Amino acid sequence: MEMSEAIRERRSIRAFCPDDVPDEIISEILDEARWAPSWANAQGWDVYVIKGATLARVKSTLAEDSRPKPSLSRTSGCRSGESGPSTSNSA
């Protein structure tokens, strides 16, 4: 495969089948990945394979972390009972 073909034919996958990937396939992928070059031979990666209940917990935690957090009520620096800054243009 030529470089230009690899660049033009690549696709982003955003939907996945719920089926487990067989251990043999995972082992094959990891074995092939060992041959991938790294900058200055840094080999700066760690790979973790998680499945089952552990995967479910990780997904749940990541989903919770990605939810928008409720914002704190913003105050204008006024003390309790005082109104905020005036928006009228009376001078």
PyMOL Python script that loads the backbone (N, CA, C, O; Angstrom):
from pymol import cmd

cmd.read_pdbstr("""\
ATOM      1  N   MET A   1       0.850  -1.177   0.000  1.00  0.00           N
ATOM      2  CA  MET A   1       0.000   0.000   0.000  1.00  0.00           C
ATOM      3  C   MET A   1       0.894   1.238   0.000  1.00  0.00           C
ATOM      4  O   MET A   1       1.822   1.355   0.801  1.00  0.00           O
ATOM      5  N   GLU A   2       0.601   2.132  -0.893  1.00  0.00           N
ATOM      6  CA  GLU A   2       1.336   3.381  -0.968  1.00  0.00           C
ATOM      7  C   GLU A   2       0.894   4.334   0.150  1.00  0.00           C
ATOM      8  O   GLU A   2      -0.227   4.231   0.649  1.00  0.00           O
ATOM      9  N   MET A   3       1.768   5.251   0.536  1.00  0.00           N
ATOM     10  CA  MET A   3       1.470   6.208   1.600  1.00  0.00           C
ATOM     11  C   MET A   3       0.218   7.014   1.274  1.00  0.00           C
ATOM     12  O   MET A   3      -0.668   7.160   2.116  1.00  0.00           O
ATOM     13  N   SER A   4       0.145   7.542   0.045  1.00  0.00           N
ATOM     14  CA  SER A   4      -1.011   8.365  -0.315  1.00  0.00           C
ATOM     15  C   SER A   4      -2.301   7.560  -0.248  1.00  0.00           C
ATOM     16  O   SER A   4      -3.343   8.084   0.147  1.00  0.00           O
ATOM     17  N   GLU A   5      -2.237   6.284  -0.633  1.00  0.00           N
ATOM     18  CA  GLU A   5      -3.426   5.420  -0.556  1.00  0.00           C
ATOM     19  C   GLU A   5      -3.838   5.192   0.902  1.00  0.00           C
ATOM     20  O   GLU A   5      -5.023   5.224   1.232  1.00  0.00           O
ATOM     21  N   ALA A   6      -2.861   4.965   1.755  1.00  0.00           N
ATOM     22  CA  ALA A   6      -3.148   4.753   3.175  1.00  0.00           C
ATOM     23  C   ALA A   6      -3.805   5.981   3.793  1.00  0.00           C
ATOM     24  O   ALA A   6      -4.731   5.868   4.596  1.00  0.00           O
ATOM     25  N   ILE A   7      -3.312   7.156   3.405  1.00  0.00           N
ATOM     26  CA  ILE A   7      -3.877   8.395   3.955  1.00  0.00           C
ATOM     27  C   ILE A   7      -5.292   8.622   3.441  1.00  0.00           C
ATOM     28  O   ILE A   7      -6.188   8.973   4.210  1.00  0.00           O
ATOM     29  N   ARG A   8      -5.494   8.423   2.149  1.00  0.00           N
ATOM     30  CA  ARG A   8      -6.809   8.683   1.563  1.00  0.00           C
ATOM     31  C   ARG A   8      -7.854   7.636   1.927  1.00  0.00           C
ATOM     32  O   ARG A   8      -9.046   7.942   1.964  1.00  0.00           O
ATOM     33  N   GLU A   9      -7.428   6.419   2.191  1.00  0.00           N
ATOM     34  CA  GLU A   9      -8.366   5.328   2.459  1.00  0.00           C
ATOM     35  C   GLU A   9      -8.669   5.138   3.943  1.00  0.00           C
ATOM     36  O   GLU A   9      -9.547   4.346   4.284  1.00  0.00           O
ATOM     37  N   ARG A  10      -7.979   5.830   4.822  1.00  0.00           N
ATOM     38  CA  ARG A  10      -8.215   5.643   6.255  1.00  0.00           C
ATOM     39  C   ARG A  10      -9.596   6.137   6.636  1.00  0.00           C
ATOM     40  O   ARG A  10     -10.122   7.057   6.010  1.00  0.00           O
ATOM     41  N   ARG A  11     -10.172   5.551   7.628  1.00  0.00           N
ATOM     42  CA  ARG A  11     -11.511   5.917   8.085  1.00  0.00           C
ATOM     43  C   ARG A  11     -11.533   5.963   9.610  1.00  0.00           C
ATOM     44  O   ARG A  11     -10.822   5.216  10.282  1.00  0.00           O
ATOM     45  N   SER A  12     -12.349   6.838  10.125  1.00  0.00           N
ATOM     46  CA  SER A  12     -12.587   6.885  11.564  1.00  0.00           C
ATOM     47  C   SER A  12     -13.808   6.042  11.858  1.00  0.00           C
ATOM     48  O   SER A  12     -14.846   6.189  11.212  1.00  0.00           O
ATOM     49  N   ILE A  13     -13.685   5.174  12.816  1.00  0.00           N
ATOM     50  CA  ILE A  13     -14.777   4.292  13.190  1.00  0.00           C
ATOM     51  C   ILE A  13     -15.344   4.792  14.509  1.00  0.00           C
ATOM     52  O   ILE A  13     -14.617   4.935  15.492  1.00  0.00           O
ATOM     53  N   ARG A  14     -16.634   5.055  14.525  1.00  0.00           N
ATOM     54  CA  ARG A  14     -17.267   5.573  15.737  1.00  0.00           C
ATOM     55  C   ARG A  14     -18.356   4.658  16.280  1.00  0.00           C
ATOM     56  O   ARG A  14     -18.942   4.941  17.325  1.00  0.00           O
ATOM     57  N   ALA A  15     -18.628   3.576  15.585  1.00  0.00           N
ATOM     58  CA  ALA A  15     -19.632   2.615  16.037  1.00  0.00           C
ATOM     59  C   ALA A  15     -18.985   1.233  16.000  1.00  0.00           C
ATOM     60  O   ALA A  15     -18.351   0.863  15.011  1.00  0.00           O
ATOM     61  N   PHE A  16     -19.145   0.493  17.054  1.00  0.00           N
ATOM     62  CA  PHE A  16     -18.488  -0.798  17.170  1.00  0.00           C
ATOM     63  C   PHE A  16     -19.507  -1.885  17.476  1.00  0.00           C
ATOM     64  O   PHE A  16     -20.535  -1.631  18.103  1.00  0.00           O
ATOM     65  N   CYS A  17     -19.209  -3.091  17.027  1.00  0.00           N
ATOM     66  CA  CYS A  17     -20.052  -4.244  17.345  1.00  0.00           C
ATOM     67  C   CYS A  17     -19.863  -4.587  18.822  1.00  0.00           C
ATOM     68  O   CYS A  17     -18.779  -4.381  19.369  1.00  0.00           O
ATOM     69  N   PRO A  18     -20.884  -5.098  19.459  1.00  0.00           N
ATOM     70  CA  PRO A  18     -20.760  -5.451  20.875  1.00  0.00           C
ATOM     71  C   PRO A  18     -20.011  -6.758  21.107  1.00  0.00           C
ATOM     72  O   PRO A  18     -19.763  -7.128  22.255  1.00  0.00           O
ATOM     73  N   ASP A  19     -19.646  -7.466  20.035  1.00  0.00           N
ATOM     74  CA  ASP A  19     -18.981  -8.768  20.166  1.00  0.00           C
ATOM     75  C   ASP A  19     -17.577  -8.608  20.742  1.00  0.00           C
ATOM     76  O   ASP A  19     -16.868  -7.647  20.442  1.00  0.00           O
ATOM     77  N   ASP A  20     -17.195  -9.573  21.579  1.00  0.00           N
ATOM     78  CA  ASP A  20     -15.830  -9.591  22.099  1.00  0.00           C
ATOM     79  C   ASP A  20     -14.864  -9.943  20.976  1.00  0.00           C
ATOM     80  O   ASP A  20     -15.181 -10.744  20.096  1.00  0.00           O
ATOM     81  N   VAL A  21     -13.695  -9.340  21.015  1.00  0.00           N
ATOM     82  CA  VAL A  21     -12.644  -9.695  20.072  1.00  0.00           C
ATOM     83  C   VAL A  21     -11.939 -10.929  20.634  1.00  0.00           C
ATOM     84  O   VAL A  21     -11.526 -10.922  21.793  1.00  0.00           O
ATOM     85  N   PRO A  22     -11.796 -11.981  19.837  1.00  0.00           N
ATOM     86  CA  PRO A  22     -11.148 -13.199  20.343  1.00  0.00           C
ATOM     87  C   PRO A  22      -9.711 -12.932  20.804  1.00  0.00           C
ATOM     88  O   PRO A  22      -9.005 -12.106  20.226  1.00  0.00           O
ATOM     89  N   ASP A  23      -9.296 -13.637  21.842  1.00  0.00           N
ATOM     90  CA  ASP A  23      -7.955 -13.468  22.396  1.00  0.00           C
ATOM     91  C   ASP A  23      -6.877 -13.679  21.345  1.00  0.00           C
ATOM     92  O   ASP A  23      -5.847 -13.005  21.369  1.00  0.00           O
ATOM     93  N   GLU A  24      -7.103 -14.612  20.418  1.00  0.00           N
ATOM     94  CA  GLU A  24      -6.101 -14.882  19.376  1.00  0.00           C
ATOM     95  C   GLU A  24      -5.885 -13.639  18.505  1.00  0.00           C
ATOM     96  O   GLU A  24      -4.755 -13.321  18.137  1.00  0.00           O
ATOM     97  N   ILE A  25      -6.967 -12.948  18.185  1.00  0.00           N
ATOM     98  CA  ILE A  25      -6.870 -11.738  17.362  1.00  0.00           C
ATOM     99  C   ILE A  25      -6.133 -10.640  18.127  1.00  0.00           C
ATOM    100  O   ILE A  25      -5.281  -9.951  17.565  1.00  0.00           O
ATOM    101  N   ILE A  26      -6.458 -10.481  19.393  1.00  0.00           N
ATOM    102  CA  ILE A  26      -5.781  -9.472  20.217  1.00  0.00           C
ATOM    103  C   ILE A  26      -4.285  -9.767  20.280  1.00  0.00           C
ATOM    104  O   ILE A  26      -3.465  -8.862  20.125  1.00  0.00           O
ATOM    105  N   SER A  27      -3.934 -11.014  20.506  1.00  0.00           N
ATOM    106  CA  SER A  27      -2.517 -11.402  20.557  1.00  0.00           C
ATOM    107  C   SER A  27      -1.818 -11.108  19.243  1.00  0.00           C
ATOM    108  O   SER A  27      -0.688 -10.620  19.236  1.00  0.00           O
ATOM    109  N   GLU A  28      -2.483 -11.403  18.126  1.00  0.00           N
ATOM    110  CA  GLU A  28      -1.904 -11.144  16.809  1.00  0.00           C
ATOM    111  C   GLU A  28      -1.679  -9.644  16.584  1.00  0.00           C
ATOM    112  O   GLU A  28      -0.630  -9.237  16.085  1.00  0.00           O
ATOM    113  N   ILE A  29      -2.667  -8.834  16.952  1.00  0.00           N
ATOM    114  CA  ILE A  29      -2.537  -7.380  16.799  1.00  0.00           C
ATOM    115  C   ILE A  29      -1.376  -6.851  17.642  1.00  0.00           C
ATOM    116  O   ILE A  29      -0.574  -6.045  17.169  1.00  0.00           O
ATOM    117  N   LEU A  30      -1.293  -7.311  18.898  1.00  0.00           N
ATOM    118  CA  LEU A  30      -0.227  -6.843  19.782  1.00  0.00           C
ATOM    119  C   LEU A  30       1.138  -7.308  19.295  1.00  0.00           C
ATOM    120  O   LEU A  30       2.124  -6.579  19.404  1.00  0.00           O
ATOM    121  N   ASP A  31       1.194  -8.522  18.758  1.00  0.00           N
ATOM    122  CA  ASP A  31       2.454  -9.039  18.233  1.00  0.00           C
ATOM    123  C   ASP A  31       2.921  -8.193  17.051  1.00  0.00           C
ATOM    124  O   ASP A  31       4.103  -7.863  16.953  1.00  0.00           O
ATOM    125  N   GLU A  32       2.005  -7.844  16.161  1.00  0.00           N
ATOM    126  CA  GLU A  32       2.352  -6.988  15.018  1.00  0.00           C
ATOM    127  C   GLU A  32       2.740  -5.586  15.479  1.00  0.00           C
ATOM    128  O   GLU A  32       3.648  -4.978  14.912  1.00  0.00           O
ATOM    129  N   ALA A  33       2.072  -5.075  16.487  1.00  0.00           N
ATOM    130  CA  ALA A  33       2.339  -3.719  16.980  1.00  0.00           C
ATOM    131  C   ALA A  33       3.748  -3.598  17.558  1.00  0.00           C
ATOM    132  O   ALA A  33       4.322  -2.509  17.561  1.00  0.00           O
ATOM    133  N   ARG A  34       4.302  -4.689  18.039  1.00  0.00           N
ATOM    134  CA  ARG A  34       5.660  -4.646  18.588  1.00  0.00           C
ATOM    135  C   ARG A  34       6.674  -4.176  17.554  1.00  0.00           C
ATOM    136  O   ARG A  34       7.735  -3.660  17.904  1.00  0.00           O
ATOM    137  N   TRP A  35       6.346  -4.355  16.291  1.00  0.00           N
ATOM    138  CA  TRP A  35       7.263  -3.999  15.219  1.00  0.00           C
ATOM    139  C   TRP A  35       7.117  -2.546  14.776  1.00  0.00           C
ATOM    140  O   TRP A  35       7.889  -2.078  13.939  1.00  0.00           O
ATOM    141  N   ALA A  36       6.154  -1.839  15.315  1.00  0.00           N
ATOM    142  CA  ALA A  36       5.945  -0.444  14.923  1.00  0.00           C
ATOM    143  C   ALA A  36       7.096   0.414  15.440  1.00  0.00           C
ATOM    144  O   ALA A  36       7.524   0.255  16.583  1.00  0.00           O
ATOM    145  N   PRO A  37       7.596   1.318  14.607  1.00  0.00           N
ATOM    146  CA  PRO A  37       8.695   2.178  15.059  1.00  0.00           C
ATOM    147  C   PRO A  37       8.205   3.213  16.071  1.00  0.00           C
ATOM    148  O   PRO A  37       7.024   3.559  16.114  1.00  0.00           O
ATOM    149  N   SER A  38       9.127   3.682  16.864  1.00  0.00           N
ATOM    150  CA  SER A  38       8.818   4.779  17.782  1.00  0.00           C
ATOM    151  C   SER A  38       9.924   5.820  17.650  1.00  0.00           C
ATOM    152  O   SER A  38      11.066   5.495  17.325  1.00  0.00           O
ATOM    153  N   TRP A  39       9.570   7.060  17.903  1.00  0.00           N
ATOM    154  CA  TRP A  39      10.526   8.154  17.769  1.00  0.00           C
ATOM    155  C   TRP A  39      11.727   7.903  18.680  1.00  0.00           C
ATOM    156  O   TRP A  39      11.558   7.640  19.871  1.00  0.00           O
ATOM    157  N   ALA A  40      12.904   7.981  18.142  1.00  0.00           N
ATOM    158  CA  ALA A  40      14.158   7.805  18.887  1.00  0.00           C
ATOM    159  C   ALA A  40      14.168   6.508  19.691  1.00  0.00           C
ATOM    160  O   ALA A  40      14.809   6.415  20.737  1.00  0.00           O
ATOM    161  N   ASN A  41      13.449   5.517  19.185  1.00  0.00           N
ATOM    162  CA  ASN A  41      13.332   4.218  19.858  1.00  0.00           C
ATOM    163  C   ASN A  41      12.874   4.375  21.309  1.00  0.00           C
ATOM    164  O   ASN A  41      13.277   3.610  22.186  1.00  0.00           O
ATOM    165  N   ALA A  42      12.023   5.381  21.547  1.00  0.00           N
ATOM    166  CA  ALA A  42      11.547   5.671  22.901  1.00  0.00           C
ATOM    167  C   ALA A  42      10.627   4.570  23.429  1.00  0.00           C
ATOM    168  O   ALA A  42      10.597   4.307  24.632  1.00  0.00           O
ATOM    169  N   GLN A  43       9.886   3.937  22.543  1.00  0.00           N
ATOM    170  CA  GLN A  43       8.951   2.871  22.907  1.00  0.00           C
ATOM    171  C   GLN A  43       8.080   3.290  24.091  1.00  0.00           C
ATOM    172  O   GLN A  43       7.919   2.545  25.058  1.00  0.00           O
ATOM    173  N   GLY A  44       7.528   4.486  23.994  1.00  0.00           N
ATOM    174  CA  GLY A  44       6.787   5.077  25.107  1.00  0.00           C
ATOM    175  C   GLY A  44       5.324   4.696  25.151  1.00  0.00           C
ATOM    176  O   GLY A  44       4.470   5.582  25.191  1.00  0.00           O
ATOM    177  N   TRP A  45       5.006   3.434  25.146  1.00  0.00           N
ATOM    178  CA  TRP A  45       3.608   3.047  25.218  1.00  0.00           C
ATOM    179  C   TRP A  45       3.421   1.901  26.190  1.00  0.00           C
ATOM    180  O   TRP A  45       4.315   1.080  26.391  1.00  0.00           O
ATOM    181  N   ASP A  46       2.284   1.864  26.767  1.00  0.00           N
ATOM    182  CA  ASP A  46       1.828   0.755  27.599  1.00  0.00           C
ATOM    183  C   ASP A  46       0.500   0.315  27.018  1.00  0.00           C
ATOM    184  O   ASP A  46      -0.315   1.146  26.618  1.00  0.00           O
ATOM    185  N   VAL A  47       0.281  -0.976  26.970  1.00  0.00           N
ATOM    186  CA  VAL A  47      -0.950  -1.517  26.407  1.00  0.00           C
ATOM    187  C   VAL A  47      -1.641  -2.334  27.483  1.00  0.00           C
ATOM    188  O   VAL A  47      -1.022  -3.165  28.147  1.00  0.00           O
ATOM    189  N   TYR A  48      -2.932  -2.086  27.643  1.00  0.00           N
ATOM    190  CA  TYR A  48      -3.736  -2.836  28.594  1.00  0.00           C
ATOM    191  C   TYR A  48      -4.921  -3.411  27.830  1.00  0.00           C
ATOM    192  O   TYR A  48      -5.572  -2.706  27.059  1.00  0.00           O
ATOM    193  N   VAL A  49      -5.195  -4.677  28.045  1.00  0.00           N
ATOM    194  CA  VAL A  49      -6.367  -5.309  27.449  1.00  0.00           C
ATOM    195  C   VAL A  49      -7.338  -5.566  28.588  1.00  0.00           C
ATOM    196  O   VAL A  49      -7.021  -6.288  29.533  1.00  0.00           O
ATOM    197  N   ILE A  50      -8.517  -4.975  28.499  1.00  0.00           N
ATOM    198  CA  ILE A  50      -9.519  -5.181  29.539  1.00  0.00           C
ATOM    199  C   ILE A  50     -10.798  -5.701  28.902  1.00  0.00           C
ATOM    200  O   ILE A  50     -11.163  -5.317  27.791  1.00  0.00           O
ATOM    201  N   LYS A  51     -11.462  -6.573  29.626  1.00  0.00           N
ATOM    202  CA  LYS A  51     -12.687  -7.202  29.126  1.00  0.00           C
ATOM    203  C   LYS A  51     -13.671  -7.372  30.273  1.00  0.00           C
ATOM    204  O   LYS A  51     -13.349  -7.135  31.438  1.00  0.00           O
ATOM    205  N   GLY A  52     -14.866  -7.784  29.914  1.00  0.00           N
ATOM    206  CA  GLY A  52     -15.876  -8.188  30.893  1.00  0.00           C
ATOM    207  C   GLY A  52     -16.263  -7.092  31.870  1.00  0.00           C
ATOM    208  O   GLY A  52     -16.480  -5.942  31.488  1.00  0.00           O
ATOM    209  N   ALA A  53     -16.346  -7.475  33.147  1.00  0.00           N
ATOM    210  CA  ALA A  53     -16.809  -6.564  34.188  1.00  0.00           C
ATOM    211  C   ALA A  53     -15.861  -5.368  34.353  1.00  0.00           C
ATOM    212  O   ALA A  53     -16.309  -4.253  34.623  1.00  0.00           O
ATOM    213  N   THR A  54     -14.573  -5.596  34.191  1.00  0.00           N
ATOM    214  CA  THR A  54     -13.610  -4.496  34.304  1.00  0.00           C
ATOM    215  C   THR A  54     -13.846  -3.473  33.205  1.00  0.00           C
ATOM    216  O   THR A  54     -13.823  -2.269  33.464  1.00  0.00           O
ATOM    217  N   LEU A  55     -14.072  -3.936  31.983  1.00  0.00           N
ATOM    218  CA  LEU A  55     -14.361  -3.033  30.867  1.00  0.00           C
ATOM    219  C   LEU A  55     -15.642  -2.246  31.141  1.00  0.00           C
ATOM    220  O   LEU A  55     -15.701  -1.046  30.874  1.00  0.00           O
ATOM    221  N   ALA A  56     -16.650  -2.905  31.663  1.00  0.00           N
ATOM    222  CA  ALA A  56     -17.914  -2.227  31.973  1.00  0.00           C
ATOM    223  C   ALA A  56     -17.699  -1.118  32.998  1.00  0.00           C
ATOM    224  O   ALA A  56     -18.272  -0.037  32.869  1.00  0.00           O
ATOM    225  N   ARG A  57     -16.871  -1.378  34.022  1.00  0.00           N
ATOM    226  CA  ARG A  57     -16.583  -0.354  35.044  1.00  0.00           C
ATOM    227  C   ARG A  57     -15.819   0.819  34.438  1.00  0.00           C
ATOM    228  O   ARG A  57     -16.107   1.975  34.747  1.00  0.00           O
ATOM    229  N   VAL A  58     -14.855   0.528  33.584  1.00  0.00           N
ATOM    230  CA  VAL A  58     -14.074   1.599  32.961  1.00  0.00           C
ATOM    231  C   VAL A  58     -14.978   2.454  32.075  1.00  0.00           C
ATOM    232  O   VAL A  58     -14.898   3.682  32.109  1.00  0.00           O
ATOM    233  N   LYS A  59     -15.830   1.816  31.288  1.00  0.00           N
ATOM    234  CA  LYS A  59     -16.754   2.568  30.429  1.00  0.00           C
ATOM    235  C   LYS A  59     -17.674   3.450  31.259  1.00  0.00           C
ATOM    236  O   LYS A  59     -17.918   4.605  30.912  1.00  0.00           O
ATOM    237  N   SER A  60     -18.181   2.901  32.352  1.00  0.00           N
ATOM    238  CA  SER A  60     -19.080   3.657  33.217  1.00  0.00           C
ATOM    239  C   SER A  60     -18.367   4.870  33.816  1.00  0.00           C
ATOM    240  O   SER A  60     -18.915   5.972  33.846  1.00  0.00           O
ATOM    241  N   THR A  61     -17.152   4.656  34.286  1.00  0.00           N
ATOM    242  CA  THR A  61     -16.375   5.749  34.875  1.00  0.00           C
ATOM    243  C   THR A  61     -16.082   6.824  33.839  1.00  0.00           C
ATOM    244  O   THR A  61     -16.214   8.014  34.125  1.00  0.00           O
ATOM    245  N   LEU A  62     -15.686   6.415  32.638  1.00  0.00           N
ATOM    246  CA  LEU A  62     -15.393   7.389  31.586  1.00  0.00           C
ATOM    247  C   LEU A  62     -16.648   8.159  31.192  1.00  0.00           C
ATOM    248  O   LEU A  62     -16.583   9.360  30.930  1.00  0.00           O
ATOM    249  N   ALA A  63     -17.786   7.477  31.149  1.00  0.00           N
ATOM    250  CA  ALA A  63     -19.034   8.152  30.805  1.00  0.00           C
ATOM    251  C   ALA A  63     -19.390   9.183  31.870  1.00  0.00           C
ATOM    252  O   ALA A  63     -19.828  10.286  31.542  1.00  0.00           O
ATOM    253  N   GLU A  64     -19.206   8.835  33.138  1.00  0.00           N
ATOM    254  CA  GLU A  64     -19.492   9.783  34.223  1.00  0.00           C
ATOM    255  C   GLU A  64     -18.550  10.978  34.154  1.00  0.00           C
ATOM    256  O   GLU A  64     -18.973  12.114  34.366  1.00  0.00           O
ATOM    257  N   ASP A  65     -17.281  10.729  33.859  1.00  0.00           N
ATOM    258  CA  ASP A  65     -16.299  11.811  33.795  1.00  0.00           C
ATOM    259  C   ASP A  65     -16.570  12.756  32.632  1.00  0.00           C
ATOM    260  O   ASP A  65     -16.186  13.925  32.689  1.00  0.00           O
ATOM    261  N   SER A  66     -17.225  12.271  31.574  1.00  0.00           N
ATOM    262  CA  SER A  66     -17.449  13.110  30.401  1.00  0.00           C
ATOM    263  C   SER A  66     -18.759  13.895  30.464  1.00  0.00           C
ATOM    264  O   SER A  66     -19.009  14.755  29.619  1.00  0.00           O
ATOM    265  N   ARG A  67     -19.591  13.603  31.459  1.00  0.00           N
ATOM    266  CA  ARG A  67     -20.847  14.352  31.590  1.00  0.00           C
ATOM    267  C   ARG A  67     -20.551  15.780  32.019  1.00  0.00           C
ATOM    268  O   ARG A  67     -19.635  16.013  32.807  1.00  0.00           O
ATOM    269  N   PRO A  68     -21.318  16.738  31.509  1.00  0.00           N
ATOM    270  CA  PRO A  68     -21.118  18.128  31.942  1.00  0.00           C
ATOM    271  C   PRO A  68     -21.359  18.256  33.442  1.00  0.00           C
ATOM    272  O   PRO A  68     -22.322  17.716  33.987  1.00  0.00           O
ATOM    273  N   LYS A  69     -20.477  18.969  34.076  1.00  0.00           N
ATOM    274  CA  LYS A  69     -20.616  19.198  35.516  1.00  0.00           C
ATOM    275  C   LYS A  69     -21.556  20.380  35.736  1.00  0.00           C
ATOM    276  O   LYS A  69     -21.514  21.349  34.977  1.00  0.00           O
ATOM    277  N   PRO A  70     -22.405  20.313  36.766  1.00  0.00           N
ATOM    278  CA  PRO A  70     -23.274  21.465  37.032  1.00  0.00           C
ATOM    279  C   PRO A  70     -22.415  22.666  37.389  1.00  0.00           C
ATOM    280  O   PRO A  70     -21.480  22.561  38.182  1.00  0.00           O
ATOM    281  N   SER A  71     -22.739  23.798  36.799  1.00  0.00           N
ATOM    282  CA  SER A  71     -21.936  24.981  37.079  1.00  0.00           C
ATOM    283  C   SER A  71     -22.339  25.571  38.418  1.00  0.00           C
ATOM    284  O   SER A  71     -23.497  25.497  38.830  1.00  0.00           O
ATOM    285  N   LEU A  72     -21.380  26.145  39.071  1.00  0.00           N
ATOM    286  CA  LEU A  72     -21.662  26.840  40.324  1.00  0.00           C
ATOM    287  C   LEU A  72     -22.379  28.121  39.958  1.00  0.00           C
ATOM    288  O   LEU A  72     -22.120  28.720  38.914  1.00  0.00           O
ATOM    289  N   SER A  73     -23.276  28.532  40.822  1.00  0.00           N
ATOM    290  CA  SER A  73     -23.979  29.777  40.515  1.00  0.00           C
ATOM    291  C   SER A  73     -22.969  30.909  40.524  1.00  0.00           C
ATOM    292  O   SER A  73     -22.171  31.051  41.450  1.00  0.00           O
ATOM    293  N   ARG A  74     -23.023  31.696  39.490  1.00  0.00           N
ATOM    294  CA  ARG A  74     -22.079  32.806  39.367  1.00  0.00           C
ATOM    295  C   ARG A  74     -22.656  34.017  40.078  1.00  0.00           C
ATOM    296  O   ARG A  74     -23.819  34.375  39.893  1.00  0.00           O
ATOM    297  N   THR A  75     -21.835  34.623  40.874  1.00  0.00           N
ATOM    298  CA  THR A  75     -22.276  35.833  41.563  1.00  0.00           C
ATOM    299  C   THR A  75     -21.491  37.003  41.009  1.00  0.00           C
ATOM    300  O   THR A  75     -20.416  36.830  40.435  1.00  0.00           O
ATOM    301  N   SER A  76     -22.018  38.153  41.181  1.00  0.00           N
ATOM    302  CA  SER A  76     -21.334  39.349  40.679  1.00  0.00           C
ATOM    303  C   SER A  76     -20.479  39.977  41.767  1.00  0.00           C
ATOM    304  O   SER A  76     -20.069  41.131  41.638  1.00  0.00           O
ATOM    305  N   GLY A  77     -20.207  39.254  42.816  1.00  0.00           N
ATOM    306  CA  GLY A  77     -19.405  39.796  43.894  1.00  0.00           C
ATOM    307  C   GLY A  77     -20.240  40.575  44.896  1.00  0.00           C
ATOM    308  O   GLY A  77     -19.690  41.245  45.771  1.00  0.00           O
ATOM    309  N   CYS A  78     -21.569  40.496  44.780  1.00  0.00           N
ATOM    310  CA  CYS A  78     -22.454  41.230  45.683  1.00  0.00           C
ATOM    311  C   CYS A  78     -22.650  40.430  46.955  1.00  0.00           C
ATOM    312  O   CYS A  78     -22.603  39.200  46.956  1.00  0.00           O
ATOM    313  N   ARG A  79     -22.867  41.149  48.024  1.00  0.00           N
ATOM    314  CA  ARG A  79     -23.200  40.484  49.280  1.00  0.00           C
ATOM    315  C   ARG A  79     -24.661  40.083  49.257  1.00  0.00           C
ATOM    316  O   ARG A  79     -25.452  40.614  48.477  1.00  0.00           O
ATOM    317  N   SER A  80     -25.002  39.173  50.093  1.00  0.00           N
ATOM    318  CA  SER A  80     -26.380  38.698  50.164  1.00  0.00           C
ATOM    319  C   SER A  80     -27.339  39.858  50.358  1.00  0.00           C
ATOM    320  O   SER A  80     -27.119  40.709  51.220  1.00  0.00           O
ATOM    321  N   GLY A  81     -28.389  39.900  49.575  1.00  0.00           N
ATOM    322  CA  GLY A  81     -29.394  40.933  49.691  1.00  0.00           C
ATOM    323  C   GLY A  81     -29.145  42.130  48.791  1.00  0.00           C
ATOM    324  O   GLY A  81     -30.048  42.938  48.575  1.00  0.00           O
ATOM    325  N   GLU A  82     -27.926  42.258  48.259  1.00  0.00           N
ATOM    326  CA  GLU A  82     -27.634  43.370  47.357  1.00  0.00           C
ATOM    327  C   GLU A  82     -27.923  42.940  45.928  1.00  0.00           C
ATOM    328  O   GLU A  82     -27.869  41.755  45.597  1.00  0.00           O
ATOM    329  N   SER A  83     -28.224  43.899  45.104  1.00  0.00           N
ATOM    330  CA  SER A  83     -28.458  43.578  43.705  1.00  0.00           C
ATOM    331  C   SER A  83     -27.136  43.639  42.967  1.00  0.00           C
ATOM    332  O   SER A  83     -26.163  44.218  43.449  1.00  0.00           O
ATOM    333  N   GLY A  84     -27.116  43.039  41.799  1.00  0.00           N
ATOM    334  CA  GLY A  84     -25.912  43.015  40.976  1.00  0.00           C
ATOM    335  C   GLY A  84     -25.681  44.366  40.346  1.00  0.00           C
ATOM    336  O   GLY A  84     -26.399  45.324  40.630  1.00  0.00           O
ATOM    337  N   PRO A  85     -24.683  44.445  39.494  1.00  0.00           N
ATOM    338  CA  PRO A  85     -24.369  45.711  38.848  1.00  0.00           C
ATOM    339  C   PRO A  85     -25.530  46.201  38.007  1.00  0.00           C
ATOM    340  O   PRO A  85     -26.257  45.406  37.411  1.00  0.00           O
ATOM    341  N   SER A  86     -25.696  47.485  37.961  1.00  0.00           N
ATOM    342  CA  SER A  86     -26.777  48.087  37.209  1.00  0.00           C
ATOM    343  C   SER A  86     -26.500  47.956  35.722  1.00  0.00           C
ATOM    344  O   SER A  86     -25.363  48.115  35.276  1.00  0.00           O
ATOM    345  N   THR A  87     -27.547  47.663  34.956  1.00  0.00           N
ATOM    346  CA  THR A  87     -27.391  47.576  33.513  1.00  0.00           C
ATOM    347  C   THR A  87     -28.007  48.773  32.828  1.00  0.00           C
ATOM    348  O   THR A  87     -28.008  48.842  31.599  1.00  0.00           O
ATOM    349  N   SER A  88     -28.535  49.726  33.596  1.00  0.00           N
ATOM    350  CA  SER A  88     -29.135  50.908  32.967  1.00  0.00           C
ATOM    351  C   SER A  88     -28.035  51.891  32.595  1.00  0.00           C
ATOM    352  O   SER A  88     -26.957  51.892  33.191  1.00  0.00           O
ATOM    353  N   ASN A  89     -28.314  52.709  31.623  1.00  0.00           N
ATOM    354  CA  ASN A  89     -27.338  53.692  31.169  1.00  0.00           C
ATOM    355  C   ASN A  89     -27.662  55.082  31.668  1.00  0.00           C
ATOM    356  O   ASN A  89     -27.361  56.064  30.990  1.00  0.00           O
ATOM    357  N   SER A  90     -28.270  55.188  32.838  1.00  0.00           N
ATOM    358  CA  SER A  90     -28.592  56.521  33.353  1.00  0.00           C
ATOM    359  C   SER A  90     -27.351  57.118  33.971  1.00  0.00           C
ATOM    360  O   SER A  90     -26.666  56.478  34.769  1.00  0.00           O
ATOM    361  N   ALA A  91     -27.064  58.372  33.589  1.00  0.00           N
ATOM    362  CA  ALA A  91     -25.864  59.008  34.122  1.00  0.00           C
ATOM    363  C   ALA A  91     -26.206  60.350  34.700  1.00  0.00           C
ATOM    364  O   ALA A  91     -25.326  61.049  35.202  1.00  0.00           O
TER     365      ALA A  91
END
""", "prot")
cmd.dss("prot")
cmd.show_as("cartoon", "prot")
cmd.util.cbc("prot")
cmd.orient("prot")
